[in-house]
Amino acid sequence: MEKTKQKKQTDVKPVYKDKLYELTINETPIVFILKSKGILWFDPEKGYEREVKYCPNQKTIFVDEMKGVQRLEHVSFKDGQLFVPKEKQTLQKFLEVHPLNGKKFKEHNAVQIAEDDLTVLEMELEAMNTAQTIDVDHAEAILRSELGNEVSKMTSKELKRDLLLFAKNNPKLFLELANDENINIRNMGIRAVENNIINLSSDQRTFEWASTGRKLITVPFDENPYSALAAWFKTDEGVEVYQTIEKKLK
């Protein structure tokens, strides 16, 4: 019985299929010729590098296994694509191990493309649904990170419209900002500066009361000043300042 199972497992036949390869470089030339000789590939089964090249008259891509004349042939992408029928297994193997595979070209994978598209669409849908439920203050906080003090001049309808457009055009960043627990606190700090309640020094390192010049915090090196202020607002000392600013802005 055990021998029968082992035999069934080893009797699996390889599946041969046509394959399409596409260039991934930004500017696609009319013709792109792939290097097809003098390439070393590390063979994990043998534990050392082997030279590979594409010769259509050979049954292997490994130079140490080739016999007789080695007739080289250019491997060319035309208009960014290269179609390789299932009969050309040697060429498919050569493209599989080529060092530029994944860097300048890749195999066209319809299933993977569909999965990627679905992920993007689902993220866009989630972002749009989230944008629909966000109140005006939260919308202002999110958009301020993108538009700066321009949001202060916008009506609630304009805020809602631009929020939905932001969610549609950049769903990943939108969701990150929408789920950022500090974004409303950070927005309060920005509004406080815009309304001259507190000042941020020209070197972006110090916040102080605008009325007295008394220093509130020193921004840590290499940290966004408003992110640092938002974190400070959560401290015992910062909470009192935050509450005072909140009252002044109402």
Rosetta silent file (secondary structure, phi, psi, omega in degrees, C-alpha in Angstrom):
SEQUENCE: MEKTKQKKQTDVKPVYKDKLYELTINETPIVFILKSKGILWFDPEKGYEREVKYCPNQKTIFVDEMKGVQRLEHVSFKDGQLFVPKEKQTLQKFLEVHPLNGKKFKEHNAVQIAEDDLTVLEMELEAMNTAQTIDVDHAEAILRSELGNEVSKMTSKELKRDLLLFAKNNPKLFLELANDENINIRNMGIRAVENNIINLSSDQRTFEWASTGRKLITVPFDENPYSALAAWFKTDEGVEVYQTIEKKLK
SCORE:     score description
SCORE:     0.000 S_00000001
   1 L     0.000  -45.799 -179.701    0.000    0.000    0.000 S_00000001
   2 H   -62.762  -39.570  179.525    2.814    2.406    0.981 S_00000001
   3 H   -65.279  -36.528  179.588    4.685    1.642   -2.250 S_00000001
   4 H   -64.174  -42.511  178.761    1.525    2.393   -4.275 S_00000001
   5 H   -62.515  -43.587 -179.286    1.192    5.829   -2.618 S_00000001
   6 H   -63.825  -38.782 -179.662    4.841    6.626   -3.298 S_00000001
   7 H   -64.678  -40.916 -179.931    4.469    5.616   -6.939 S_00000001
   8 H   -63.846  -37.707 -179.370    1.415    7.873   -7.372 S_00000001
   9 H   -67.366  -37.119 -178.049    3.340   10.805   -5.915 S_00000001
  10 H   -83.287  -11.083 -178.229    6.294   10.320   -8.288 S_00000001
  11 L   -87.130    3.559 -179.556    4.040    9.836  -11.333 S_00000001
  12 L   -65.826  124.101 -177.789    2.950   13.505  -11.363 S_00000001
  13 L   -88.959  142.378  177.555    3.660   14.865  -14.835 S_00000001
  14 L   -65.235  147.990  179.352    5.032   18.387  -15.325 S_00000001
  15 L   -99.570  119.725  178.694    2.612   20.932  -16.745 S_00000001
  16 L  -100.663  133.154 -179.670    3.871   22.711  -19.855 S_00000001
  17 L  -148.118  155.492  174.128    2.223   25.985  -20.826 S_00000001
  18 L   -65.712  147.837  179.597    2.761   29.045  -22.960 S_00000001
  19 E  -134.455  146.296  177.477    4.189   31.982  -21.045 S_00000001
  20 E  -118.141  131.117  179.065    4.222   35.728  -21.596 S_00000001
  21 E  -114.723  144.961 -176.574    6.987   37.907  -20.163 S_00000001
  22 E  -129.905  143.139  174.315    6.802   41.670  -19.768 S_00000001
  23 E   -72.283  144.868  179.561    9.388   44.396  -19.222 S_00000001
  24 L  -113.309    2.838  179.617    9.039   46.268  -15.939 S_00000001
  25 L   -73.531  153.987 -174.172   11.340   49.196  -16.738 S_00000001
  26 L   -61.470  -50.460 -179.752    9.761   52.667  -16.905 S_00000001
  27 L  -100.997  113.223 -176.672   10.559   53.450  -20.523 S_00000001
  28 L   -88.663  115.234  178.128    9.799   50.496  -22.767 S_00000001
  29 L   -74.540  162.810  177.508   11.983   50.399  -25.902 S_00000001
  30 L   -61.562  -43.442  177.000   10.681   49.009  -29.183 S_00000001
  31 E  -130.836  131.089  176.925   13.238   46.199  -28.899 S_00000001
  32 E  -124.960  116.853 -177.754   15.028   45.113  -25.730 S_00000001
  33 E   -97.366  124.010 -178.296   17.744   42.461  -26.117 S_00000001
  34 E   -87.653  137.269  176.264   18.440   40.359  -23.060 S_00000001
  35 L   -59.540  129.970 -174.237   21.955   39.197  -22.297 S_00000001
  36 L  -124.862   13.237  175.394   22.014   35.501  -23.183 S_00000001
  37 L  -149.225  167.216  178.923   25.559   34.319  -22.419 S_00000001
  38 L    65.741   32.923 -177.789   28.263   34.658  -19.780 S_00000001
  39 E  -110.242  131.856  177.035   25.720   34.396  -16.954 S_00000001
  40 E  -103.373  134.574  179.709   26.449   32.619  -13.681 S_00000001
  41 E  -129.891  130.405  179.278   23.602   31.068  -11.707 S_00000001
  42 E   -77.404  120.968  179.457   23.913   29.485   -8.272 S_00000001
  43 E   -91.384  107.641 -176.801   22.554   25.941   -8.387 S_00000001
  44 L   -65.190  -24.812  179.428   21.126   25.199   -4.915 S_00000001
  45 L   -75.954  -37.497 -178.438   21.083   21.438   -5.594 S_00000001
  46 L   -92.127  -22.282  176.617   24.755   21.244   -6.567 S_00000001
  47 L    83.544   19.862  176.686   25.926   24.002   -4.231 S_00000001
  48 E  -152.692  167.394 -179.508   27.957   26.039   -6.729 S_00000001
  49 E   -78.107  142.686  177.888   27.610   28.544   -9.561 S_00000001
  50 E  -129.293  143.848  178.073   27.050   27.290  -13.076 S_00000001
  51 E   -79.582  134.753  178.253   27.304   29.154  -16.349 S_00000001
  52 E  -124.979  148.523  172.205   24.035   29.381  -18.257 S_00000001
  53 L  -159.148  162.107 -177.381   23.201   30.607  -21.744 S_00000001
  54 L  -102.032  115.763  175.673   20.450   30.195  -24.290 S_00000001
  55 L  -127.567  109.864 -175.781   21.217   28.063  -27.326 S_00000001
  56 L   -60.429  -19.174  179.513   18.063   26.917  -29.191 S_00000001
  57 L   -90.372    3.827  178.665   19.894   23.851  -30.572 S_00000001
  58 L  -110.007  155.241 -179.146   20.686   22.580  -27.050 S_00000001
  59 L   -95.336    5.446 -177.691   18.402   20.742  -24.626 S_00000001
  60 L  -142.939  160.092  175.035   19.825   22.507  -21.590 S_00000001
  61 L   -99.254   -7.671 -177.417   20.777   26.006  -20.458 S_00000001
  62 E   -88.482  122.317 -176.292   23.783   24.737  -18.489 S_00000001
  63 H   -60.001  -36.550 -177.527   27.056   25.061  -20.388 S_00000001
  64 H   -72.189   -5.367  178.068   28.590   22.076  -18.562 S_00000001
  65 H  -110.056   -5.498 -176.269   25.801   19.851  -19.943 S_00000001
  66 L   -75.703  149.711  179.950   25.875   21.088  -23.557 S_00000001
  67 L  -129.866  140.318  177.116   27.128   18.908  -26.387 S_00000001
  68 L    73.830 -155.410 -177.145   28.408   19.844  -29.817 S_00000001
  69 L   -67.237  136.076  178.757   27.997   23.257  -31.416 S_00000001
  70 L  -106.171   98.329 -177.348   26.478   25.936  -29.171 S_00000001
  71 L   -91.346  105.599 -178.934   24.378   28.152  -31.436 S_00000001
  72 L   -73.004  154.904  176.787   23.517   31.323  -29.552 S_00000001
  73 L  -145.015  138.014  178.175   20.343   33.291  -30.254 S_00000001
  74 L   -63.893  140.531  172.777   19.255   36.760  -29.138 S_00000001
  75 E  -106.099  109.311 -170.775   16.428   36.869  -26.600 S_00000001
  76 E  -120.038  134.723  170.608   14.432   39.941  -27.585 S_00000001
  77 E   -95.131  130.526  177.602   11.421   41.716  -26.095 S_00000001
  78 E  -114.369  125.342 -175.955    9.372   43.565  -28.698 S_00000001
  79 L    54.483   35.937  173.752    7.149   46.430  -27.538 S_00000001
  80 L    85.127    3.403 -176.824    7.824   45.324  -23.973 S_00000001
  81 E  -134.334  154.294  175.872    6.720   41.703  -24.348 S_00000001
  82 E  -140.839  115.824  178.246    8.139   38.279  -25.105 S_00000001
  83 E   -95.886  128.266 -179.941    5.866   35.309  -25.831 S_00000001
  84 E  -123.844  110.797 -179.754    7.420   31.885  -25.260 S_00000001
  85 L   -67.455  160.213 -175.942    5.354   28.844  -26.332 S_00000001
  86 L   -61.555  -22.239  179.805    5.302   25.728  -24.181 S_00000001
  87 L   -69.700  -21.479 -177.686    7.483   23.898  -26.716 S_00000001
  88 L   -97.277   66.159 -178.007   10.446   26.161  -25.854 S_00000001
  89 H   -66.424  -31.992  179.358   11.116   24.845  -22.371 S_00000001
  90 H   -63.927  -43.137  179.040   14.819   25.683  -22.564 S_00000001
  91 H   -66.943  -40.103  177.740   14.056   29.361  -23.138 S_00000001
  92 H   -61.684  -41.608  178.413   11.484   29.376  -20.341 S_00000001
  93 H   -64.815  -41.492  179.893   14.051   27.862  -17.968 S_00000001
  94 H   -61.423  -44.198  179.472   16.665   30.412  -19.081 S_00000001
  95 H   -67.198  -32.864  179.844   14.284   33.302  -18.387 S_00000001
  96 H   -62.985  -41.116 -175.725   13.370   31.791  -15.016 S_00000001
  97 H   -95.291   -4.566 -176.437   16.979   31.839  -13.754 S_00000001
  98 L   -61.285  136.895 -177.429   18.080   35.029  -15.533 S_00000001
  99 L   -63.589  -18.386  178.768   19.444   37.648  -13.066 S_00000001
 100 L   -90.267   -2.757  176.205   17.200   40.367  -14.566 S_00000001
 101 E   -67.397  121.649 -176.460   14.047   38.344  -13.858 S_00000001
 102 L    92.583  -10.926  178.761   12.142   40.423  -11.309 S_00000001
 103 L  -110.050  -48.562  179.036   14.342   43.455  -11.959 S_00000001
 104 L  -118.617  -13.939  175.009   13.759   44.384  -15.591 S_00000001
 105 E  -150.105  163.500  177.519   11.186   41.800  -16.640 S_00000001
 106 E  -152.750  160.725  176.454    8.707   39.369  -15.104 S_00000001
 107 E   -76.083  134.449  177.272    6.331   36.634  -16.144 S_00000001
 108 L   -68.223  121.071 -178.089    2.808   37.884  -16.811 S_00000001
 109 L  -122.080   98.970 -175.763    0.648   36.384  -14.090 S_00000001
 110 H   -61.627  -37.472 -179.607   -3.054   37.011  -14.738 S_00000001
 111 H   -66.127  -44.999 -179.988   -4.080   35.532  -11.370 S_00000001
 112 H   -64.878  -39.530  178.297   -1.616   37.704   -9.441 S_00000001
 113 H   -62.080  -42.734  178.736   -2.687   40.788  -11.389 S_00000001
 114 H   -63.127  -41.111  178.952   -6.335   40.052  -10.548 S_00000001
 115 H   -64.328  -42.322  178.622   -5.432   39.610   -6.864 S_00000001
 116 H   -64.313  -43.556  178.678   -3.491   42.891   -6.841 S_00000001
 117 H   -61.969  -41.093 -179.272   -6.335   44.734   -8.565 S_00000001
 118 H   -64.487  -40.190  178.461   -8.818   43.275   -6.077 S_00000001
 119 H   -61.354  -44.070  179.606   -6.671   44.395   -3.145 S_00000001
 120 H   -63.990  -44.782 -178.886   -6.542   47.948   -4.526 S_00000001
 121 H   -64.694  -40.790  178.901  -10.295   48.022   -5.188 S_00000001
 122 H   -66.072  -38.603  177.565  -11.127   46.690   -1.722 S_00000001
 123 H   -66.090  -40.943  178.534   -8.828   49.282   -0.138 S_00000001
 124 H   -62.975  -41.611  179.351  -10.436   52.041   -2.214 S_00000001
 125 H   -64.866  -42.703  178.218  -13.906   50.862   -1.145 S_00000001
 126 H   -62.284  -42.006 -179.859  -12.875   50.764    2.515 S_00000001
 127 H   -64.706  -43.635  179.812  -11.398   54.273    2.245 S_00000001
 128 H   -64.339  -42.218  178.518  -14.538   55.666    0.580 S_00000001
 129 H   -64.258  -39.925  178.448  -16.813   54.067    3.177 S_00000001
 130 H   -65.016  -42.455 -179.518  -14.638   55.430    5.986 S_00000001
 131 H   -60.946  -33.760 -179.053  -14.664   58.906    4.444 S_00000001
 132 H   -65.632  -28.195 -174.049  -18.468   58.855    4.380 S_00000001
 133 H   -97.263   -5.560 -175.198  -18.646   58.388    8.156 S_00000001
 134 L   -80.048  136.027  179.440  -16.006   60.935    9.207 S_00000001
 135 L   -78.225  172.097 -173.090  -17.188   64.167   10.851 S_00000001
 136 H   -62.533  -42.156 -178.618  -16.088   67.634    9.728 S_00000001
 137 H   -63.588  -41.551  179.078  -13.426   68.121   12.432 S_00000001
 138 H   -68.088  -39.100  178.131  -11.798   64.784   11.635 S_00000001
 139 H   -61.124  -42.896  178.977  -11.990   65.546    7.895 S_00000001
 140 H   -61.787  -41.605 -179.657  -10.249   68.864    8.494 S_00000001
 141 H   -62.768  -41.949 -179.622   -7.497   67.141   10.491 S_00000001
 142 H   -67.406  -47.619 -176.949   -6.863   64.604    7.716 S_00000001
 143 H   -69.309  -27.721 -179.732   -6.889   67.134    4.889 S_00000001
 144 H   -63.096  -30.701  179.177   -4.680   69.569    6.779 S_00000001
 145 H   -67.380  -21.747 -179.762   -1.842   67.053    6.546 S_00000001
 146 H  -102.358  -38.281 -171.973   -2.146   67.300    2.744 S_00000001
 147 H  -107.197   -8.621 -179.188   -3.363   70.861    2.106 S_00000001
 148 H    69.812 -147.426 -174.470   -1.967   72.786    5.064 S_00000001
 149 H   -73.683   -0.544  176.019   -3.808   75.910    6.255 S_00000001
 150 H   -60.544  -27.938 -177.637   -5.906   76.005    3.049 S_00000001
 151 H   -66.124  -24.064 -179.642   -8.462   73.848    4.863 S_00000001
 152 H   -65.134  -22.432 -177.648   -9.259   76.726    7.209 S_00000001
 153 H   -94.826   -2.866 -173.130  -10.854   78.568    4.266 S_00000001
 154 L   -91.251  145.704  174.924  -12.964   75.607    3.100 S_00000001
 155 L   -78.139  169.267  179.902  -16.672   75.071    3.723 S_00000001
 156 H   -63.195  -35.063  177.883  -17.957   71.800    5.170 S_00000001
 157 H   -66.511  -41.423  178.757  -19.126   70.733    1.688 S_00000001
 158 H   -65.748  -39.502  177.475  -15.695   71.432    0.218 S_00000001
 159 H   -61.161  -46.104 -177.930  -14.050   69.494    3.038 S_00000001
 160 H   -64.519  -42.432  179.254  -16.321   66.497    2.440 S_00000001
 161 H   -62.024  -48.905 -177.381  -15.747   66.601   -1.332 S_00000001
 162 H   -68.289  -30.118  176.808  -11.964   66.818   -1.034 S_00000001
 163 H   -65.856  -44.280  178.873  -11.941   64.108    1.624 S_00000001
 164 H   -64.457  -39.959  177.935  -13.791   61.706   -0.691 S_00000001
 165 H   -65.456  -40.809  177.651  -11.440   62.559   -3.567 S_00000001
 166 H   -62.075  -44.005  179.578   -8.433   61.998   -1.307 S_00000001
 167 H   -63.216  -37.432 -179.244   -9.845   58.628   -0.197 S_00000001
 168 H   -72.834  -43.535 -173.536  -10.447   57.599   -3.806 S_00000001
 169 H   -82.896  -26.510 -179.116   -7.101   58.753   -5.221 S_00000001
 170 L  -142.423   66.209 -173.776   -4.837   57.707   -2.344 S_00000001
 171 H   -60.991  -35.651 -177.496   -6.729   55.123   -0.248 S_00000001
 172 H   -64.606  -51.132  179.846   -3.664   53.709    1.513 S_00000001
 173 H   -64.920  -39.919  179.423   -2.446   57.059    2.851 S_00000001
 174 H   -58.053  -47.975 -178.185   -6.003   58.133    3.636 S_00000001
 175 H   -64.739  -36.469  177.082   -6.647   55.046    5.787 S_00000001
 176 H   -61.720  -43.889  179.875   -3.327   55.520    7.584 S_00000001
 177 H   -70.848  -40.364 -178.917   -4.273   59.098    8.463 S_00000001
 178 H   -63.996  -31.608 -178.857   -7.877   58.227    9.314 S_00000001
 179 L   -94.952    2.437  178.858   -6.684   55.556   11.761 S_00000001
 180 L   -77.506  113.086 -175.866   -3.947   57.731   13.271 S_00000001
 181 L   -66.260  -17.664 -177.815   -5.060   58.328   16.854 S_00000001
 182 L   -95.356   -2.756 -170.122   -2.941   61.495   17.059 S_00000001
 183 H   -66.281  -37.960  178.319   -4.206   63.238   13.941 S_00000001
 184 H   -68.876  -36.752  178.282   -6.923   65.282   15.674 S_00000001
 185 H   -67.279  -42.918  178.746   -4.511   66.261   18.441 S_00000001
 186 H   -62.664  -38.740  178.837   -1.879   67.244   15.865 S_00000001
 187 H   -63.090  -37.207  177.601   -4.493   69.274   14.015 S_00000001
 188 H   -61.161  -40.286  178.709   -5.267   71.154   17.238 S_00000001
 189 H   -64.888  -41.645  179.308   -1.607   72.108   17.494 S_00000001
 190 H   -64.407  -43.433  179.347   -1.510   73.366   13.889 S_00000001
 191 H   -63.959  -36.203  179.284   -4.670   75.417   14.419 S_00000001
 192 H   -63.315  -38.570  177.413   -3.207   76.876   17.601 S_00000001
 193 H   -69.863  -43.659 -179.980   -0.183   78.115   15.638 S_00000001
 194 H   -60.126  -33.304 -177.259   -2.372   79.451   12.796 S_00000001
 195 L   -96.362   13.605  175.608   -4.455   81.405   15.328 S_00000001
 196 L    57.937   34.841  173.601   -1.381   82.795   17.130 S_00000001
 197 L   -87.420  -41.330  171.922   -2.144   81.031   20.386 S_00000001
 198 E  -128.685  159.782  179.282    1.239   79.331   20.367 S_00000001
 199 E  -117.120  147.112  171.894    4.320   79.944   18.238 S_00000001
 200 E  -112.311  125.467 -177.354    6.706   77.550   16.506 S_00000001
 201 L   -61.288  158.085 -176.493   10.241   78.883   16.184 S_00000001
 202 L   -61.957  -26.909  178.695   11.733   79.419   12.730 S_00000001
 203 L   -88.338    6.837  176.232   14.103   76.465   13.220 S_00000001
 204 L    63.045   25.610 -174.889   11.086   74.204   13.979 S_00000001
 205 L  -112.358  -14.590 -174.206   12.595   73.229   17.340 S_00000001
 206 E  -139.428  133.878  170.133   10.581   75.117   19.989 S_00000001
 207 E  -104.892  140.664  179.034    6.912   75.762   20.820 S_00000001
 208 E  -147.028  159.238  174.664    6.036   78.677   23.107 S_00000001
 209 E   -65.590  132.753 -179.670    3.005   80.671   24.242 S_00000001
 210 L   -68.857  -33.896 -175.337    2.452   83.528   21.795 S_00000001
 211 L   -74.812  -34.760 -174.586    1.239   85.889   24.523 S_00000001
 212 L  -116.156  -18.123 -176.782    4.108   85.432   26.991 S_00000001
 213 L    79.555    5.634 -179.347    6.894   83.769   25.038 S_00000001
 214 L   -71.621  130.963 -177.221    7.103   81.026   27.686 S_00000001
 215 E   -69.880  136.094  176.179    8.548   77.830   26.244 S_00000001
 216 E   -97.159  -59.311  178.139    6.269   74.818   26.134 S_00000001
 217 E  -145.424  158.125  169.631    8.455   72.071   24.622 S_00000001
 218 E  -104.489  127.128 -176.955   11.668   71.524   22.686 S_00000001
 219 L   -74.440  127.375  177.199   11.144   69.325   19.631 S_00000001
 220 L   -58.863  149.173 -178.884   13.446   66.269   19.593 S_00000001
 221 L   -59.656  138.638  177.572   15.967   66.205   16.757 S_00000001
 222 L    65.769   23.241  178.241   14.729   64.705   13.456 S_00000001
 223 L  -118.488  142.666  176.516   11.096   64.596   14.636 S_00000001
 224 L   -60.875  128.467 -174.799    8.122   66.308   13.044 S_00000001
 225 H   -59.520  -38.843 -177.686    7.302   69.279   15.309 S_00000001
 226 H   -76.736  -28.484  173.565    3.548   68.713   15.292 S_00000001
 227 H   -68.094  -39.982  177.696    3.920   64.987   15.948 S_00000001
 228 H   -65.036  -40.480  179.000    6.147   65.854   18.915 S_00000001
 229 H   -65.149  -41.309  178.798    3.587   68.404   20.135 S_00000001
 230 H   -61.329  -41.688  178.224    0.752   65.862   19.820 S_00000001
 231 H   -65.639  -38.520 -179.734    2.719   63.365   21.918 S_00000001
 232 H   -68.596  -34.200  178.113    3.459   66.075   24.511 S_00000001
 233 H   -59.089  -20.474 -179.629   -0.231   67.014   24.716 S_00000001
 234 L   -86.825   -8.219  178.358   -0.797   63.524   26.182 S_00000001
 235 L   -80.639  167.420 -179.116    1.531   64.141   29.115 S_00000001
 236 H   -57.486  -45.200  179.915    0.303   65.510   32.476 S_00000001
 237 H   -70.177  -40.516 -176.948    1.674   68.968   31.709 S_00000001
 238 H   -68.591  -32.051 -179.677    0.591   68.888   28.078 S_00000001
 239 H   -59.200  -43.016 -179.758   -3.030   67.935   28.823 S_00000001
 240 H   -63.488  -42.080  178.299   -3.588   71.225   30.667 S_00000001
 241 H   -64.628  -43.435  179.477   -2.126   73.215   27.775 S_00000001
 242 H   -58.475  -45.157 -179.437   -4.242   71.251   25.276 S_00000001
 243 H   -64.206  -37.199  177.964   -7.418   71.993   27.247 S_00000001
 244 H   -66.004  -44.460  178.727   -6.546   75.695   27.375 S_00000001
 245 H   -62.645  -41.777 -179.600   -5.931   75.804   23.614 S_00000001
 246 H   -59.126  -41.540  178.846   -9.170   73.927   22.975 S_00000001
 247 H   -66.576  -40.419 -178.201  -11.135   76.561   24.923 S_00000001
 248 H   -67.309  -29.506 -177.669   -9.402   79.433   23.094 S_00000001
 249 H   -83.121  -14.871 -178.436  -10.243   77.936   19.698 S_00000001
 250 L   -76.748    0.000    0.000  -13.944   77.526   20.435 S_00000001
